[in-house]
Amino acid sequence: MGHAYTPRLKVSAAAEYVRSRLLPIRGDVLVSVGDQVEPQTVVARALLPGHVVSLALSRTLGVVPADVPELLLVKEGSTVTKEQPVARSKGIFGLMKQTAFAPAAGVLESVSKVSGQALFREAPVPVDVRAYVAGRISRVTQGFGVEVTARGTMVQGIFGIGPEVHGQVKVACTDPTRPIQPDDIVAEHRGMVLIGGALADLAVLRRCIEVGAAALITGGIDAADLKGLLGFDLGVAITGQETVGLTVVVTEGFGPLAMSPRTHRLLSTNEGRIASVSGATQIRAGVLRPEVLIPADIGHIEVTAVDTGNLALQSVVRIIRDPHFGAIGKVSALPPEPAKLDTEAEVRILTVTLPGGQLVTLPRANVELVDERV
């Protein structure tokens, strides 16, 4: 077997990427094919039905349910404000009347003669979908959303947390082998996408949140610090919905791992530009990578083995399991027949030549394709 499919990690200064921006329900698309958009541009909008609030009118008024409709002060379907009188009993000889007030602003949707309940529908909740990246609208699906196409720098990470954000790129740690320190984060970094180094500990993460940084890109992170920040252990579900106030993209993995020099250099050369960052990660079927996207005027698109996913001789790979976790090398052998491991499992293997000349033989599942030069 001369080649095989394997996971890949894209790091390129000249990539083309397409991002789908879809509404959760049918709504209105606000842009057209060919339009240029910015990350904050609203490209589609929908109205989610408001919450339903009930009010026991018969009990409030002290009447039987069948009498409720004739006591209404507003018609079904009418708009009401919170605390507006909506029904009033006749009382006794015109005295001791009971009044029911709207529990919420919205519409009096229905009144039941059987239960005596009134249902109020609160105002619709607008849902806006933004472009996320600066680019061109390349496709419109009427009623649901668009696709945005852009070219520029694309850096995918190993793991991330936090929602989609955008901000100006700022290098906070110039040495990719040095852990970023809390003192490296200053008040002027508010709203920025910060480039770190080998490790970001809990103090750094909290400092980023304190100053209001939009995102932090780091080589490594400690699982205990991540739990300390979130307050719980992350499972295997999709990340990206965390609301701690910071989006984090980890480029290398868990632990004090130096950021790839190429990745750090690539991000640093874009200092001052606007980056779109997403921490969304899914490690099971349908792999979703956290990413940093920095649009630029790129004429030629760089196509590498990472784009095809084909693992072949001389492919550059990163080892993603101990004892050589994080090491980068070239594939020097791809035996076609399975080999037996110490665990007695038979799997397809490969041999990787590390920069120092060391040969490492391991399962093919223990590597991923990377855009690196060795």
C-alpha positions as a printed Julia matrix, in Angstrom:
374×3 Matrix{Float64}:
   0.0    0.0    0.0
   1.84   3.11  -1.24
  -0.49   5.7    0.25
  -3.32   5.99   2.77
  -5.79   8.51   4.13
  -4.94  10.18   7.44
  -6.13  13.19   9.47
  -4.54  16.49   8.52
  -3.76  19.86  10.02
  -3.73  22.83   7.64
  -1.22  25.62   8.2
  -0.86  27.79   5.13
  -0.23  31.39   4.12
  -2.12  30.93   0.85
  -5.28  28.91   1.39
  -8.8   29.24   0.04
 -11.61  28.47   2.45
 -15.38  28.41   2.26
 -17.53  28.83   5.35
 -21.28  28.07   5.47
 -23.41  30.5    7.46
 -26.84  29.01   8.11
 -29.93  29.97  10.1
 -31.43  27.48  12.59
 -34.88  28.07  11.05
 -36.12  29.58   7.81
 -35.63  33.34   7.62
 -34.29  36.04   5.31
 -30.95  36.22   3.52
 -29.74  39.84   3.5
 -26.9   39.62   0.94
 -26.42  38.52  -2.66
 -23.85  36.47  -4.56
 -20.78  38.6   -5.19
 -21.24  40.91  -2.2
 -18.13  41.64  -0.14
 -18.67  41.15   3.59
 -16.79  41.75   6.82
 -16.75  39.41   9.85
 -19.49  41.42  11.61
 -21.76  41.71   8.54
 -25.22  40.23   9.19
 -25.83  37.92   6.23
 -29.09  36.28   7.34
 -31.78  36.88   9.96
 -34.67  34.87  11.39
 -37.24  35.41  14.14
 -37.56  32.66  16.7
 -41.05  32.41  18.2
 -41.2   34.01  21.61
 -41.74  32.08  24.83
 -45.28  31.16  25.85
 -46.43  32.36  29.27
 -49.66  31.07  30.77
 -52.07  32.75  33.17
 -54.85  30.98  35.07
 -57.62  33.52  34.36
 -60.5   31.54  35.87
 -58.68  31.14  39.18
 -57.47  34.75  39.21
 -60.95  36.09  38.53
 -62.73  33.53  40.7
 -65.05  32.31  37.91
 -65.68  29.08  36.05
 -63.59  28.59  32.86
 -66.65  28.9   30.56
 -67.25  32.48  31.78
 -63.71  33.71  31.09
 -64.1   34.8   27.4
 -66.85  37.3   28.16
 -64.7   38.94  30.85
 -61.77  39.75  28.56
 -60.75  43.41  28.19
 -58.68  42.65  25.04
 -59.39  40.4   22.1
 -57.45  37.25  21.31
 -54.59  38.14  18.98
 -54.18  41.61  20.49
 -50.81  43.0   21.52
 -50.44  43.67  25.24
 -47.85  45.19  27.53
 -46.66  43.65  30.76
 -49.05  44.31  33.67
 -51.77  45.56  31.31
 -55.3   44.63  32.53
 -56.54  41.83  30.26
 -59.67  40.6   32.07
 -61.98  41.72  34.91
 -64.69  39.92  36.83
 -68.18  41.43  37.29
 -67.91  41.31  41.06
 -70.86  41.35  43.42
 -73.34  44.16  42.73
 -70.55  45.82  40.74
 -68.18  45.71  43.7
 -65.16  43.55  44.62
 -64.14  43.1   41.02
 -61.02  41.03  40.34
 -58.59  42.07  37.59
 -56.07  39.88  35.76
 -52.91  41.47  34.39
 -50.71  40.33  31.48
 -47.68  38.44  32.88
 -45.51  39.47  29.92
 -45.42  41.78  26.94
 -46.48  40.15  23.7
 -49.67  38.81  22.14
 -52.72  37.25  23.84
 -52.59  34.1   21.75
 -55.52  32.08  23.09
 -58.02  31.67  25.91
 -59.48  28.26  26.8
 -63.12  27.85  27.87
 -62.2   24.41  29.22
 -59.2   25.17  31.41
 -59.64  28.9   31.91
 -56.01  29.39  30.91
 -54.78  32.29  28.79
 -51.6   31.9   26.72
 -49.4   34.9   26.01
 -46.7   34.74  23.33
 -43.71  36.96  24.03
 -42.12  39.0   21.24
 -40.12  37.03  18.65
 -36.4   36.7   19.32
 -34.25  37.91  16.39
 -31.42  35.56  15.38
 -28.65  37.12  13.32
 -26.04  35.1   11.44
 -22.86  37.02  10.71
 -20.31  36.41   7.98
 -17.57  35.41  10.49
 -14.83  36.03   7.89
 -14.12  38.87   5.52
 -14.72  37.59   2.0
 -17.14  37.26  -0.89
 -20.61  35.7   -0.92
 -20.17  32.75  -3.26
 -23.53  31.02  -2.78
 -26.97  31.87  -1.45
 -29.58  29.38  -0.24
 -32.71  31.5   -0.05
 -34.35  31.41   3.35
 -31.48  29.65   5.07
 -28.04  31.15   4.55
 -24.94  31.68   2.46
 -21.42  30.53   1.78
 -18.52  32.96   2.23
 -15.35  32.34   0.24
 -12.04  33.95   1.15
  -8.31  33.53   0.65
  -5.47  34.13   3.04
  -3.71  32.58   6.03
  -5.31  29.5    7.56
  -4.03  27.9   10.76
  -5.87  24.91  12.2
  -5.32  23.83  15.79
  -5.44  20.59  17.73
  -8.01  21.75  20.27
  -9.96  24.85  21.16
 -12.77  26.36  23.19
 -14.96  29.4   22.75
 -17.19  30.89  20.08
 -16.41  32.66  16.81
 -14.67  36.0   17.36
 -12.57  38.41  15.36
  -9.95  40.96  16.22
  -6.59  42.46  15.37
  -3.63  40.07  15.51
  -1.07  40.96  18.18
   2.08  39.02  19.12
   2.16  38.79  22.91
   5.02  36.28  23.09
   7.79  36.56  20.49
   9.44  33.24  21.38
   7.37  30.16  20.38
   9.34  28.02  22.86
   8.6   30.25  25.88
   5.41  30.0   27.94
   3.44  33.23  27.78
   3.26  35.09  31.12
   0.43  37.14  32.68
   2.65  40.25  32.48
   2.73  39.82  28.68
  -0.99  40.66  28.6
  -1.73  44.39  28.92
  -4.84  46.57  28.86
  -4.16  47.59  25.24
  -4.82  43.98  24.19
  -8.56  44.41  24.64
 -10.43  42.94  21.66
  -7.25  41.51  20.1
  -6.25  38.03  18.92
  -3.1   37.31  20.91
  -0.28  35.05  19.72
   1.37  33.17  22.58
   4.18  30.63  22.88
   4.68  27.18  24.36
   2.09  27.18  27.15
  -0.74  29.29  28.52
  -1.52  28.54  32.17
  -4.64  29.41  34.15
  -3.23  32.77  35.29
  -2.65  33.76  31.65
  -6.13  32.68  30.6
  -7.71  34.68  33.4
  -5.55  37.7   32.59
  -6.74  37.54  28.96
 -10.34  37.53  30.17
  -9.62  40.38  32.58
  -8.31  42.68  29.84
 -10.99  41.59  27.37
  -8.82  39.89  24.75
 -10.87  38.27  21.99
  -8.74  35.14  21.57
  -5.47  33.5   22.52
  -3.45  31.22  20.24
  -1.06  28.99  22.19
   1.15  26.0   21.53
   0.05  24.06  24.61
  -2.37  24.09  27.5
  -2.71  22.05  30.68
  -5.89  20.02  31.1
  -6.08  20.96  34.79
  -5.92  24.66  33.91
  -8.66  24.18  31.34
 -10.86  22.56  33.99
 -10.05  25.39  36.38
 -11.18  27.91  33.79
 -14.39  26.14  32.77
 -15.29  24.62  36.12
 -15.82  21.16  34.63
 -14.09  18.48  32.58
 -14.7   18.65  28.85
 -16.05  15.45  27.32
 -15.92  14.31  23.7
 -18.74  16.52  22.48
 -18.24  19.54  20.24
 -16.65  22.53  21.94
 -17.18  26.1   20.88
 -20.19  27.09  23.0
 -18.22  27.96  26.13
 -19.01  31.38  27.58
 -15.94  32.15  29.7
 -15.2   35.31  27.71
 -12.22  34.02  25.72
 -11.68  31.86  22.65
  -8.59  29.66  22.82
  -6.89  27.76  20.0
  -4.21  25.2   20.94
  -1.92  24.48  18.0
   0.19  21.6   19.35
  -1.59  19.79  22.2
  -1.79  19.36  25.96
   1.34  20.19  27.92
   4.24  22.66  27.59
   4.61  22.2   23.83
   6.45  24.85  21.82
   4.36  26.34  19.05
   5.59  25.26  15.65
   8.1   27.9   14.47
   6.36  28.02  11.08
   2.95  28.55  12.7
   4.27  31.27  15.01
   6.12  32.98  12.16
   3.07  32.82   9.9
   0.81  34.37  12.53
   3.41  36.97  13.49
   3.77  38.22   9.9
   0.04  39.01  10.0
   0.31  41.25  13.07
  -2.07  44.18  12.73
  -4.45  42.38  10.38
  -7.96  41.24  11.35
  -8.28  37.53  12.13
 -11.4   35.42  12.52
 -11.03  32.73  15.2
 -13.18  29.77  16.18
 -12.55  27.4   19.1
 -15.09  24.82  17.9
 -13.58  21.32  18.05
 -14.95  17.86  17.33
 -12.58  14.9   17.57
 -14.92  12.12  16.52
 -16.58  11.48  13.15
 -16.82  14.65  11.09
 -13.64  16.16  12.54
 -13.95  19.87  13.23
 -10.78  21.85  13.88
 -10.38  25.14  15.76
  -9.0   27.72  13.37
  -7.46  31.12  12.76
  -8.38  32.71   9.42
  -6.71  35.91   8.2
  -7.99  37.08   4.81
  -5.5   38.64   2.4
  -5.17  39.42  -1.29
  -3.77  36.08  -2.46
  -3.37  35.29  -6.14
  -1.93  31.77  -6.02
  -3.42  29.06  -3.79
  -0.98  26.71  -2.07
  -2.0   23.07  -2.52
  -0.23  20.49  -0.35
  -0.69  16.88   0.72
  -2.77  18.15   3.63
  -5.47  19.24   1.17
  -5.8   15.72  -0.26
  -5.39  13.78   2.97
  -3.15  11.26   1.17
  -0.31   9.86   3.25
   2.65   8.84   1.07
   6.43   8.49   1.15
   8.11  11.8    2.07
   4.87  13.17   3.56
   5.52  15.43   6.53
   3.66  14.23   9.62
   3.32  15.04  13.29
   3.26  12.19  15.82
   0.2   12.52  18.05
   0.89   9.78  20.62
   3.58   9.25  23.28
   6.49   8.67  23.55
   7.24  10.98  20.59
   4.18  13.21  20.93
   4.55  16.42  18.96
   7.6   15.3   16.95
   7.57  16.15  13.24
   9.27  14.08  10.57
   9.05  12.56   7.1
   7.46   9.25   6.18
  10.27   6.93   5.06
   8.36   3.64   4.83
   4.74   2.54   4.36
   4.68  -1.27   4.58
   1.5   -2.61   2.93
   1.03  -5.54   5.3
  -0.28  -5.16   8.9
   2.17  -5.62  11.75
   1.56  -6.98  15.24
   1.98  -4.52  18.1
   2.96  -5.26  21.69
  -0.76  -5.24  22.48
  -1.21  -8.16  20.02
  -3.32  -5.94  17.76
  -2.5   -6.09  14.05
  -2.5   -2.66  12.39
  -0.91  -0.94   9.42
   2.23   0.9   10.38
   4.7    3.41   8.97
   8.23   4.56   9.66
   8.98   8.24  10.3
  12.44   9.77  10.04
  12.85  12.51  12.64
  15.05  15.59  11.97
  17.97  14.05  13.9
  17.88  10.92  11.75
  16.09   8.71  14.3
  13.7    6.18  12.77
  10.39   5.66  14.56
   7.94   2.91  13.61
   4.37   3.34  14.8
   0.7    2.8   13.81
  -0.56   5.02  11.01
  -3.35   6.18  13.33
  -0.69   7.84  15.49
   0.22  10.53  12.96
  -1.42  13.42  11.14
  -0.41  15.28   8.02
   0.92  18.8    8.62
   1.97  21.73   6.46
   5.56  21.87   7.68
   9.04  21.86   6.19
  11.65  19.43   7.57
